Amino acid sequence: MKKAENHVFRLNGISVARFVVNNLWENTYIVFNDCGMGIVIDCGARSETERQNISNFLDNHNVTPLAHIVTHAHFDHLWGAQWLFETYGLEPTIPQRELPNYNNAEKTACQTFHRQISLPLPTSPILNDEISFFSFHTIHTPGHTSGSVCFYSEQHNTLFCGDTLFKDFPSLPKEPGMTIETIQKSIKEKLHTLPKGTLVFPGHGVEFYL
């Protein structure tokens, strides 16, 4: 997978800032409008440098973050959640079916890296299966995890797909009961039915078009 780069995309009425963070090259996004209101998607910023870069961007562009929304509750998409909460008062908003993954995020990180890893998280995430912001709404795409979601805007012809789909291939199941067939079904029935030319921002790797 090709690593993405930090970049700001100017779309019609909104902007998308991408920050590539942590050692898994996770994409953290800030979506903000011309009035300076913003949403953070999947904050995986782990290091102080990564977090400072995000804070500097918010300050320099006069963006006020209103919420932290999460496509799925894997540790690499949550490393910055406690920092966002402590700095900006933002509890992460996650799909209800992602609560077990959220509660096990630190354990999963330790198992992945075969060593003890500290991953403090806000104790009371907001559970919401129908997240909406600006003109974006939720599309449920089980497969990578049972509660995985994407955020889509018809107005801006834009999709944030988490780890459901990457530029050249679908994701893999990372939860008992999920299969590659589950992912393929979500992609075929939920994503490939979106308009051709939809701009896709994945959880890892570069952007692409449907």
Buried (B, 14 or more C-beta within 10 A) or exposed (E): EEEBEBEEBEBEEBBBBBBBBBEBBBBBBBBBBEEEBBBBBBBBBBEEEBBEBBBEBBEEBEBEBBBBBBBBBBBBBBBBBBBBBEBBEBBBBBBEBBBEBBEBBBEBBBEEEEEEBEBEBBEEBBBBEEBEBBBBBBBBBBBBBBBBBBBBBEEBBBBBBBBBBBBEEBBEBBBEEBEEEBBEBBBEEBBEEBEEEBBBBBBBBBBBEB
